[in-house]
Amino acid sequence: MTSPLTTSAAPSPAVRWTPRLWGTLLVLCAAMFLDALDVSMVGVALPSIGSDLGLSTSTLQWVVSGYILGYGGLLLLGGRTADLLGRRQVFLVALGVFALASLLGGLVDSGPLLIASRFIKGLSAAFTAPAGLSIITTTFPEGPLRNRALSIYTTCAAAGYSMGLVFSGLLTEASWRFTMLLPAPVALLALLVGTRLLPRSERERDHGGYDIPGAVLGTASMLLLVFTVVEAPGTGWASARTLLSFVAVAVMLVAFVLVELRSPSPLIRLGVLRSGPQVRAQLGALTFVGSYTGFQFLVTLYMQQVLGWSALHTALAFLPAGALVALSATKVGAVIDRFGTARLIVLGFVLLAVGYALFLRVDLHPVYAAVILPTMLLVGSGFALTFPSLNVQATNGVDEHEQGMVSGLLNTSVQVGGALFLAVVTAVVTAHTPARATPQAVLDSYRPGLVVVAAMAVVGLLLSLTGLRRSRRGRSVVVARSTVQEADADRVPVRD
């Protein structure tokens, strides 16, 4: 029996997943796994990279930031390109570039070349991520089938991030170059399999031409925004350079909006953002990823610099959270079917906020099982519920020819949220860094950053609660098979 409150699309019939369908999903999951793996592996390997190549701390930062800049800056363009030129074609070409850039990164002997390879990898991921997500949303019908596919897909991102920490701890013991080279053969294998399995998609027809001004303004504004946020902790948030950069970003974004309103084929159809569920999904992704990125950064510093743990020891401390997410991969879709995205996002943010708050109890001699493990389990549970639900909510009710656009927008929220809030957390910690860096003083400087992380999760919770209230109001006025997407989009077909 279907709940009276449903999306405008008909529920998906029970369809058996064929081996080809599973193969398609695995190829897409492999690309997402590599994107996340690449981010986390590099963080643990940075000290070895700096020592081997003789890089300063400021230069080392760009080994990470170069990837973020390429990824976050070009996602809007990547999503729309997938719609216009064909999702399969864009995904496969970008995956091939990712494999080549991974090979280059493991062989170079200079910092600038390594940073360049990281930027190219981020650029290619900016095309594979929205193309891959839109292939899923156009291959699997909206409803239980898509929910299950998206839960598996987003779980692979979390698993990649968690396993990247473990792999990096192991591989860095031999050489940091292995952390750069590892994605290359996996990406190549996924590329070869993908050429056989990925469904062909037609290019969008009658799209009214290409929005070149919008593409230039959108890409330039995102690149400058990410660059400014990454550089702000070093140059100063109140410096003339930072303030002028933010003003320039604001001017370009206003110009971008004006261009999109007049374009016959906009890079982003701004009408999409009139949907409350869509806006909540984007803001939820921003605060969710921002809080987790800041948390992971601070906990890694705490374990390695304050407790003196090795990279592998640190990675294993995060493993319960990653394992919990991985084990939930095939189950979250059914939970979304039963309870809808709004309730799960709220619950997920509650778990995240409580987990972050509990971590404030840490001291110089923590008992892992009593102090750290509860936070890891709560954060893992929150991640397992929130991330798939945000993806489902963002893509439900969107026309097939705009799936790439919405996927690019969601991934942009993810990347900008991570870069922005990590910079904020770093600035807060830096402001409280003592002149005399005793272990206790360093730990005390981390606590304000952890408070900011918990506050981000609370903000995400408050935003998500507005969607829960709207769902309750909508239930009293929406009849079966309603076409009112504003009331429906927070929910998916529910089976009794």
SEDRENLO-156663 format. One record per residue (C-alpha): residue number from 1; residue in one letter; chain; x, y, z. Coordinates in steps of 0.05 Angstrom, whole numbers, plus 5000, padded with zeros to 4 digits. Example, Ala and Ser with C-alpha at 12.3 -4.5 7.8 and 13.67 -1.06 7.14 Angstrom:
BEGIN
1 / a / A / 5246 / 4910 / 5156
2 / s / A / 5273 / 4979 / 5143
# end
This chain:
BEGIN
1 / m / A / 5000 / 5000 / 5000
2 / t / A / 5026 / 5069 / 4982
3 / s / A / 5024 / 5127 / 5031
4 / p / A / 4977 / 5184 / 5011
5 / l / A / 5038 / 5229 / 5013
6 / t / A / 5080 / 5211 / 4953
7 / t / A / 5122 / 5242 / 4899
8 / s / A / 5090 / 5259 / 4832
9 / a / A / 5125 / 5200 / 4800
10 / a / A / 5093 / 5132 / 4805
11 / p / A / 5125 / 5083 / 4852
12 / s / A / 5175 / 5037 / 4820
13 / p / A / 5153 / 4966 / 4810
14 / a / A / 5193 / 4910 / 4840
15 / v / A / 5247 / 4898 / 4790
16 / r / A / 5303 / 4847 / 4796
17 / w / A / 5371 / 4878 / 4789
18 / t / A / 5407 / 4845 / 4731
19 / p / A / 5483 / 4832 / 4731
20 / r / A / 5490 / 4888 / 4681
21 / l / A / 5454 / 4936 / 4727
22 / w / A / 5497 / 4916 / 4785
23 / g / A / 5559 / 4924 / 4741
24 / t / A / 5538 / 4994 / 4721
25 / l / A / 5528 / 5014 / 4793
26 / l / A / 5595 / 4985 / 4814
27 / v / A / 5631 / 5025 / 4760
28 / l / A / 5599 / 5089 / 4784
29 / c / A / 5613 / 5071 / 4857
30 / a / A / 5686 / 5058 / 4840
31 / a / A / 5694 / 5129 / 4813
32 / m / A / 5661 / 5159 / 4875
33 / f / A / 5702 / 5114 / 4920
34 / l / A / 5766 / 5139 / 4887
35 / d / A / 5746 / 5212 / 4893
36 / a / A / 5737 / 5205 / 4968
37 / l / A / 5797 / 5158 / 4976
38 / d / A / 5842 / 5209 / 4942
39 / v / A / 5824 / 5264 / 4991
40 / s / A / 5836 / 5225 / 5055
41 / m / A / 5898 / 5188 / 5033
42 / v / A / 5936 / 5252 / 5017
43 / g / A / 5923 / 5284 / 5085
44 / v / A / 5959 / 5229 / 5123
45 / a / A / 6017 / 5227 / 5073
46 / l / A / 6032 / 5302 / 5075
47 / p / A / 6090 / 5300 / 5125
48 / s / A / 6126 / 5248 / 5083
49 / i / A / 6114 / 5287 / 5018
50 / g / A / 6141 / 5351 / 5050
51 / s / A / 6204 / 5316 / 5075
52 / d / A / 6218 / 5280 / 5009
53 / l / A / 6206 / 5339 / 4962
54 / g / A / 6230 / 5394 / 5010
55 / l / A / 6163 / 5431 / 5011
56 / s / A / 6144 / 5484 / 5060
57 / t / A / 6080 / 5480 / 5100
58 / s / A / 6046 / 5533 / 5057
59 / t / A / 6065 / 5494 / 4994
60 / l / A / 6042 / 5428 / 5024
61 / q / A / 5973 / 5459 / 5037
62 / w / A / 5964 / 5465 / 4961
63 / v / A / 5974 / 5390 / 4952
64 / v / A / 5906 / 5385 / 4985
65 / s / A / 5877 / 5452 / 4964
66 / g / A / 5895 / 5442 / 4891
67 / y / A / 5848 / 5383 / 4887
68 / i / A / 5793 / 5421 / 4924
69 / l / A / 5802 / 5481 / 4878
70 / g / A / 5794 / 5440 / 4814
71 / y / A / 5737 / 5399 / 4843
72 / g / A / 5696 / 5453 / 4876
73 / g / A / 5708 / 5505 / 4822
74 / l / A / 5684 / 5465 / 4762
75 / l / A / 5627 / 5424 / 4789
76 / l / A / 5572 / 5469 / 4762
77 / l / A / 5603 / 5466 / 4694
78 / g / A / 5613 / 5391 / 4700
79 / g / A / 5541 / 5377 / 4717
80 / r / A / 5512 / 5417 / 4660
81 / t / A / 5564 / 5389 / 4611
82 / a / A / 5540 / 5319 / 4627
83 / d / A / 5468 / 5340 / 4609
84 / l / A / 5489 / 5373 / 4544
85 / l / A / 5543 / 5327 / 4517
86 / g / A / 5520 / 5260 / 4544
87 / r / A / 5531 / 5232 / 4614
88 / r / A / 5567 / 5168 / 4592
89 / q / A / 5616 / 5205 / 4547
90 / v / A / 5633 / 5258 / 4599
91 / f / A / 5641 / 5206 / 4654
92 / l / A / 5688 / 5161 / 4615
93 / v / A / 5732 / 5217 / 4588
94 / a / A / 5739 / 5248 / 4657
95 / l / A / 5754 / 5181 / 4689
96 / g / A / 5810 / 5170 / 4638
97 / v / A / 5840 / 5238 / 4656
98 / f / A / 5835 / 5220 / 4730
99 / a / A / 5875 / 5156 / 4718
100 / l / A / 5930 / 5193 / 4679
101 / a / A / 5935 / 5248 / 4731
102 / s / A / 5941 / 5195 / 4786
103 / l / A / 5999 / 5163 / 4749
104 / l / A / 6032 / 5231 / 4739
105 / g / A / 6024 / 5249 / 4813
106 / g / A / 6061 / 5186 / 4835
107 / l / A / 6121 / 5198 / 4788
108 / v / A / 6136 / 5273 / 4794
109 / d / A / 6195 / 5300 / 4833
110 / s / A / 6174 / 5372 / 4844
111 / g / A / 6122 / 5407 / 4885
112 / p / A / 6091 / 5448 / 4829
113 / l / A / 6082 / 5387 / 4785
114 / l / A / 6050 / 5349 / 4842
115 / i / A / 6002 / 5406 / 4856
116 / a / A / 5986 / 5410 / 4781
117 / s / A / 5970 / 5336 / 4779
118 / r / A / 5925 / 5345 / 4840
119 / f / A / 5888 / 5403 / 4806
120 / i / A / 5877 / 5361 / 4744
121 / k / A / 5850 / 5304 / 4786
122 / g / A / 5802 / 5352 / 4821
123 / l / A / 5781 / 5379 / 4753
124 / s / A / 5766 / 5309 / 4727
125 / a / A / 5728 / 5291 / 4790
126 / a / A / 5686 / 5354 / 4779
127 / f / A / 5660 / 5319 / 4716
128 / t / A / 5657 / 5246 / 4740
129 / a / A / 5618 / 5262 / 4804
130 / p / A / 5557 / 5297 / 4775
131 / a / A / 5558 / 5253 / 4712
132 / g / A / 5559 / 5190 / 4755
133 / l / A / 5504 / 5213 / 4801
134 / s / A / 5460 / 5234 / 4742
135 / i / A / 5472 / 5166 / 4708
136 / i / A / 5444 / 5133 / 4771
137 / t / A / 5383 / 5179 / 4775
138 / t / A / 5366 / 5169 / 4702
139 / t / A / 5380 / 5093 / 4702
140 / f / A / 5342 / 5075 / 4766
141 / p / A / 5269 / 5099 / 4769
142 / e / A / 5251 / 5146 / 4825
143 / g / A / 5228 / 5108 / 4887
144 / p / A / 5255 / 5046 / 4922
145 / l / A / 5302 / 5026 / 4865
146 / r / A / 5336 / 5093 / 4862
147 / n / A / 5338 / 5100 / 4938
148 / r / A / 5374 / 5034 / 4944
149 / a / A / 5423 / 5052 / 4888
150 / l / A / 5437 / 5120 / 4919
151 / s / A / 5447 / 5092 / 4988
152 / i / A / 5500 / 5044 / 4961
153 / y / A / 5532 / 5099 / 4918
154 / t / A / 5538 / 5150 / 4974
155 / t / A / 5562 / 5096 / 5023
156 / c / A / 5620 / 5083 / 4975
157 / a / A / 5640 / 5156 / 4984
158 / a / A / 5641 / 5148 / 5060
159 / a / A / 5677 / 5081 / 5055
160 / g / A / 5729 / 5111 / 5008
161 / y / A / 5743 / 5167 / 5056
162 / s / A / 5750 / 5120 / 5115
163 / m / A / 5791 / 5068 / 5078
164 / g / A / 5835 / 5122 / 5050
165 / l / A / 5860 / 5137 / 5120
166 / v / A / 5877 / 5063 / 5131
167 / f / A / 5909 / 5054 / 5062
168 / s / A / 5950 / 5117 / 5071
169 / g / A / 5975 / 5094 / 5138
170 / l / A / 5998 / 5029 / 5108
171 / l / A / 6025 / 5055 / 5042
172 / t / A / 6061 / 5115 / 5070
173 / e / A / 6104 / 5067 / 5111
174 / a / A / 6133 / 5044 / 5044
175 / s / A / 6129 / 5109 / 5004
176 / w / A / 6080 / 5167 / 4996
177 / r / A / 6083 / 5155 / 4921
178 / f / A / 6040 / 5093 / 4929
179 / t / A / 5984 / 5136 / 4957
180 / m / A / 5985 / 5175 / 4892
181 / l / A / 5991 / 5114 / 4847
182 / l / A / 5938 / 5070 / 4879
183 / p / A / 5878 / 5103 / 4845
184 / a / A / 5908 / 5096 / 4775
185 / p / A / 5898 / 5021 / 4763
186 / v / A / 5829 / 5022 / 4796
187 / a / A / 5807 / 5081 / 4753
188 / l / A / 5834 / 5046 / 4691
189 / l / A / 5796 / 4982 / 4707
190 / a / A / 5732 / 5021 / 4720
191 / l / A / 5742 / 5057 / 4653
192 / l / A / 5749 / 4992 / 4614
193 / v / A / 5689 / 4960 / 4647
194 / g / A / 5649 / 5024 / 4640
195 / t / A / 5658 / 5026 / 4565
196 / r / A / 5621 / 4959 / 4562
197 / l / A / 5567 / 4970 / 4615
198 / l / A / 5548 / 5043 / 4622
199 / p / A / 5483 / 5060 / 4586
200 / r / A / 5488 / 5107 / 4527
201 / s / A / 5454 / 5174 / 4537
202 / e / A / 5432 / 5222 / 4485
203 / r / A / 5455 / 5293 / 4485
204 / e / A / 5403 / 5343 / 4505
205 / r / A / 5367 / 5368 / 4443
206 / d / A / 5335 / 5436 / 4432
207 / h / A / 5373 / 5465 / 4491
208 / g / A / 5376 / 5534 / 4459
209 / g / A / 5451 / 5538 / 4452
210 / y / A / 5508 / 5538 / 4501
211 / d / A / 5510 / 5586 / 4560
212 / i / A / 5582 / 5609 / 4550
213 / p / A / 5576 / 5673 / 4593
214 / g / A / 5542 / 5634 / 4649
215 / a / A / 5595 / 5579 / 4645
216 / v / A / 5652 / 5630 / 4649
217 / l / A / 5620 / 5669 / 4706
218 / g / A / 5598 / 5608 / 4745
219 / t / A / 5665 / 5573 / 4739
220 / a / A / 5706 / 5636 / 4754
221 / s / A / 5663 / 5654 / 4815
222 / m / A / 5669 / 5584 / 4844
223 / l / A / 5744 / 5581 / 4831
224 / l / A / 5755 / 5648 / 4864
225 / l / A / 5710 / 5631 / 4923
226 / v / A / 5746 / 5566 / 4938
227 / f / A / 5814 / 5599 / 4927
228 / t / A / 5796 / 5656 / 4974
229 / v / A / 5771 / 5610 / 5028
230 / v / A / 5832 / 5566 / 5024
231 / e / A / 5880 / 5625 / 5027
232 / a / A / 5843 / 5666 / 5079
233 / p / A / 5873 / 5633 / 5141
234 / g / A / 5943 / 5650 / 5116
235 / t / A / 5930 / 5720 / 5088
236 / g / A / 5881 / 5739 / 5143
237 / w / A / 5805 / 5741 / 5140
238 / a / A / 5805 / 5817 / 5148
239 / s / A / 5862 / 5830 / 5099
240 / a / A / 5849 / 5874 / 5038
241 / r / A / 5864 / 5816 / 4992
242 / t / A / 5813 / 5771 / 5025
243 / l / A / 5759 / 5824 / 5029
244 / l / A / 5769 / 5846 / 4957
245 / s / A / 5766 / 5774 / 4934
246 / f / A / 5700 / 5763 / 4969
247 / v / A / 5673 / 5827 / 4938
248 / a / A / 5695 / 5802 / 4870
249 / v / A / 5660 / 5735 / 4882
250 / a / A / 5596 / 5771 / 4902
251 / v / A / 5598 / 5815 / 4839
252 / m / A / 5610 / 5755 / 4794
253 / l / A / 5553 / 5716 / 4828
254 / v / A / 5505 / 5773 / 4818
255 / a / A / 5526 / 5777 / 4745
256 / f / A / 5518 / 5702 / 4740
257 / v / A / 5447 / 5705 / 4766
258 / l / A / 5429 / 5760 / 4717
259 / v / A / 5458 / 5720 / 4659
260 / e / A / 5422 / 5656 / 4680
261 / l / A / 5355 / 5693 / 4684
262 / r / A / 5362 / 5715 / 4612
263 / s / A / 5395 / 5653 / 4582
264 / p / A / 5352 / 5606 / 4539
265 / s / A / 5396 / 5548 / 4563
266 / p / A / 5423 / 5567 / 4632
267 / l / A / 5480 / 5532 / 4667
268 / i / A / 5433 / 5529 / 4727
269 / r / A / 5358 / 5538 / 4720
270 / l / A / 5346 / 5582 / 4781
271 / g / A / 5274 / 5559 / 4785
272 / v / A / 5300 / 5494 / 4816
273 / l / A / 5318 / 5534 / 4878
274 / r / A / 5246 / 5555 / 4888
275 / s / A / 5235 / 5485 / 4916
276 / g / A / 5241 / 5484 / 4992
277 / p / A / 5265 / 5411 / 4993
278 / q / A / 5319 / 5427 / 4942
279 / v / A / 5344 / 5487 / 4981
280 / r / A / 5344 / 5446 / 5045
281 / a / A / 5383 / 5391 / 5011
282 / q / A / 5436 / 5440 / 4987
283 / l / A / 5443 / 5475 / 5054
284 / g / A / 5442 / 5409 / 5090
285 / a / A / 5499 / 5383 / 5047
286 / l / A / 5538 / 5447 / 5061
287 / t / A / 5532 / 5442 / 5137
288 / f / A / 5537 / 5366 / 5139
289 / v / A / 5603 / 5361 / 5100
290 / g / A / 5630 / 5425 / 5131
291 / s / A / 5621 / 5399 / 5201
292 / y / A / 5649 / 5330 / 5186
293 / t / A / 5710 / 5358 / 5149
294 / g / A / 5727 / 5403 / 5207
295 / f / A / 5717 / 5346 / 5256
296 / q / A / 5762 / 5298 / 5218
297 / f / A / 5816 / 5352 / 5212
298 / l / A / 5817 / 5368 / 5286
299 / v / A / 5813 / 5295 / 5309
300 / t / A / 5871 / 5276 / 5264
301 / l / A / 5914 / 5333 / 5293
302 / y / A / 5893 / 5313 / 5363
303 / m / A / 5912 / 5240 / 5355
304 / q / A / 5978 / 5252 / 5319
305 / q / A / 6004 / 5316 / 5350
306 / v / A / 5976 / 5313 / 5421
307 / l / A / 5971 / 5238 / 5433
308 / g / A / 6031 / 5220 / 5389
309 / w / A / 5994 / 5165 / 5351
310 / s / A / 6020 / 5140 / 5285
311 / a / A / 5984 / 5151 / 5219
312 / l / A / 5960 / 5079 / 5219
313 / h / A / 5937 / 5082 / 5292
314 / t / A / 5898 / 5145 / 5275
315 / a / A / 5867 / 5113 / 5214
316 / l / A / 5844 / 5053 / 5254
317 / a / A / 5812 / 5099 / 5306
318 / f / A / 5766 / 5124 / 5250
319 / l / A / 5752 / 5055 / 5224
320 / p / A / 5689 / 5040 / 5266
321 / a / A / 5653 / 5100 / 5235
322 / g / A / 5672 / 5078 / 5164
323 / a / A / 5654 / 5006 / 5178
324 / l / A / 5586 / 5025 / 5204
325 / v / A / 5572 / 5066 / 5142
326 / a / A / 5595 / 5010 / 5096
327 / l / A / 5553 / 4957 / 5132
328 / s / A / 5491 / 5001 / 5123
329 / a / A / 5500 / 5008 / 5048
330 / t / A / 5445 / 4961 / 5025
331 / k / A / 5397 / 4977 / 5082
332 / v / A / 5391 / 5053 / 5082
333 / g / A / 5350 / 5054 / 5018
334 / a / A / 5295 / 5013 / 5051
335 / v / A / 5296 / 5058 / 5112
336 / i / A / 5287 / 5119 / 5066
337 / d / A / 5228 / 5084 / 5033
338 / r / A / 5196 / 5073 / 5101
339 / f / A / 5208 / 5139 / 5136
340 / g / A / 5225 / 5190 / 5081
341 / t / A / 5285 / 5235 / 5075
342 / a / A / 5262 / 5291 / 5122
343 / r / A / 5259 / 5248 / 5184
344 / l / A / 5325 / 5213 / 5170
345 / i / A / 5362 / 5278 / 5157
346 / v / A / 5337 / 5306 / 5223
347 / l / A / 5358 / 5243 / 5260
348 / g / A / 5425 / 5242 / 5225
349 / f / A / 5441 / 5313 / 5246
350 / v / A / 5420 / 5297 / 5318
351 / l / A / 5469 / 5239 / 5320
352 / l / A / 5524 / 5282 / 5290
353 / a / A / 5514 / 5339 / 5339
354 / v / A / 5513 / 5293 / 5399
355 / g / A / 5575 / 5256 / 5374
356 / y / A / 5614 / 5321 / 5364
357 / a / A / 5593 / 5347 / 5432
358 / l / A / 5615 / 5283 / 5467
359 / f / A / 5684 / 5290 / 5437
360 / l / A / 5694 / 5353 / 5478
361 / r / A / 5708 / 5305 / 5536
362 / v / A / 5776 / 5283 / 5508
363 / d / A / 5839 / 5295 / 5549
364 / l / A / 5912 / 5277 / 5545
365 / h / A / 5900 / 5205 / 5566
366 / p / A / 5834 / 5183 / 5535
367 / v / A / 5806 / 5113 / 5542
368 / y / A / 5787 / 5097 / 5470
369 / a / A / 5728 / 5052 / 5485
370 / a / A / 5697 / 5101 / 5534
371 / v / A / 5713 / 5169 / 5503
372 / i / A / 5729 / 5164 / 5429
373 / l / A / 5691 / 5103 / 5405
374 / p / A / 5621 / 5130 / 5424
375 / t / A / 5633 / 5191 / 5381
376 / m / A / 5657 / 5149 / 5323
377 / l / A / 5595 / 5105 / 5326
378 / l / A / 5548 / 5165 / 5330
379 / v / A / 5583 / 5202 / 5273
380 / g / A / 5583 / 5139 / 5231
381 / s / A / 5509 / 5129 / 5243
382 / g / A / 5494 / 5201 / 5227
383 / f / A / 5535 / 5197 / 5164
384 / a / A / 5499 / 5133 / 5142
385 / l / A / 5430 / 5166 / 5149
386 / t / A / 5444 / 5237 / 5127
387 / f / A / 5487 / 5233 / 5064
388 / p / A / 5443 / 5184 / 5024
389 / s / A / 5380 / 5221 / 5046
390 / l / A / 5408 / 5288 / 5022
391 / n / A / 5424 / 5258 / 4954
392 / v / A / 5354 / 5227 / 4947
393 / q / A / 5320 / 5292 / 4968
394 / a / A / 5362 / 5334 / 4919
395 / t / A / 5348 / 5290 / 4859
396 / n / A / 5275 / 5270 / 4871
397 / g / A / 5224 / 5305 / 4827
398 / v / A / 5277 / 5333 / 4780
399 / d / A / 5267 / 5324 / 4705
400 / e / A / 5315 / 5275 / 4672
401 / h / A / 5349 / 5328 / 4629
402 / e / A / 5366 / 5369 / 4691
403 / q / A / 5394 / 5313 / 4734
404 / g / A / 5466 / 5330 / 4716
405 / m / A / 5454 / 5403 / 4734
406 / v / A / 5425 / 5386 / 4802
407 / s / A / 5480 / 5334 / 4815
408 / g / A / 5533 / 5387 / 4800
409 / l / A / 5498 / 5436 / 4846
410 / l / A / 5495 / 5385 / 4903
411 / n / A / 5569 / 5366 / 4895
412 / t / A / 5586 / 5440 / 4894
413 / s / A / 5551 / 5449 / 4961
414 / v / A / 5591 / 5390 / 4987
415 / q / A / 5659 / 5416 / 4965
416 / v / A / 5647 / 5490 / 4982
417 / g / A / 5620 / 5469 / 5050
418 / g / A / 5682 / 5428 / 5064
419 / a / A / 5730 / 5482 / 5042
420 / l / A / 5693 / 5540 / 5075
421 / f / A / 5681 / 5509 / 5143
422 / l / A / 5750 / 5477 / 5146
423 / a / A / 5779 / 5547 / 5136
424 / v / A / 5734 / 5574 / 5191
425 / v / A / 5754 / 5519 / 5240
426 / t / A / 5827 / 5529 / 5223
427 / a / A / 5821 / 5604 / 5236
428 / v / A / 5787 / 5592 / 5303
429 / v / A / 5841 / 5543 / 5325
430 / t / A / 5897 / 5589 / 5301
431 / a / A / 5867 / 5647 / 5341
432 / h / A / 5871 / 5605 / 5404
433 / t / A / 5940 / 5574 / 5391
434 / p / A / 5984 / 5588 / 5452
435 / a / A / 6054 / 5617 / 5448
436 / r / A / 6079 / 5560 / 5490
437 / a / A / 6054 / 5496 / 5456
438 / t / A / 6049 / 5447 / 5513
439 / p / A / 6005 / 5386 / 5499
440 / q / A / 5950 / 5412 / 5545
441 / a / A / 5953 / 5482 / 5514
442 / v / A / 5948 / 5453 / 5444
443 / l / A / 5888 / 5410 / 5464
444 / d / A / 5855 / 5472 / 5495
445 / s / A / 5864 / 5509 / 5429
446 / y / A / 5827 / 5453 / 5393
447 / r / A / 5765 / 5457 / 5437
448 / p / A / 5737 / 5522 / 5407
449 / g / A / 5744 / 5489 / 5338
450 / l / A / 5705 / 5429 / 5363
451 / v / A / 5651 / 5475 / 5390
452 / v / A / 5646 / 5507 / 5320
453 / v / A / 5639 / 5438 / 5289
454 / a / A / 5583 / 5420 / 5337
455 / a / A / 5549 / 5487 / 5323
456 / m / A / 5551 / 5473 / 5248
457 / a / A / 5514 / 5407 / 5260
458 / v / A / 5462 / 5443 / 5302
459 / v / A / 5451 / 5494 / 5246
460 / g / A / 5441 / 5436 / 5198
461 / l / A / 5391 / 5405 / 5247
462 / l / A / 5351 / 5470 / 5252
463 / l / A / 5348 / 5476 / 5176
464 / s / A / 5325 / 5404 / 5169
465 / l / A / 5271 / 5413 / 5221
466 / t / A / 5236 / 5463 / 5175
467 / g / A / 5228 / 5407 / 5125
468 / l / A / 5198 / 5362 / 5178
469 / r / A / 5147 / 5414 / 5197
470 / r / A / 5128 / 5425 / 5124
471 / s / A / 5118 / 5350 / 5114
472 / r / A / 5070 / 5349 / 5173
473 / r / A / 5030 / 5408 / 5147
474 / g / A / 5028 / 5378 / 5077
475 / r / A / 5001 / 5312 / 5104
476 / s / A / 4935 / 5344 / 5123
477 / v / A / 4922 / 5375 / 5054
478 / v / A / 4955 / 5331 / 5003
479 / v / A / 4913 / 5276 / 4972
480 / a / A / 4936 / 5212 / 4939
481 / r / A / 4977 / 5221 / 4874
482 / s / A / 4986 / 5295 / 4889
483 / t / A / 5027 / 5334 / 4840
484 / v / A / 5046 / 5388 / 4889
485 / q / A / 5121 / 5376 / 4892
486 / e / A / 5134 / 5426 / 4948
487 / a / A / 5094 / 5384 / 4996
488 / d / A / 5117 / 5318 / 4969
489 / a / A / 5191 / 5324 / 4953
490 / d / A / 5214 / 5311 / 5024
491 / r / A / 5181 / 5243 / 5021
492 / v / A / 5188 / 5182 / 4977
493 / p / A / 5138 / 5126 / 4966
494 / v / A / 5126 / 5090 / 5031
495 / r / A / 5108 / 5016 / 5035
496 / d / A / 5067 / 4989 / 5092
# end
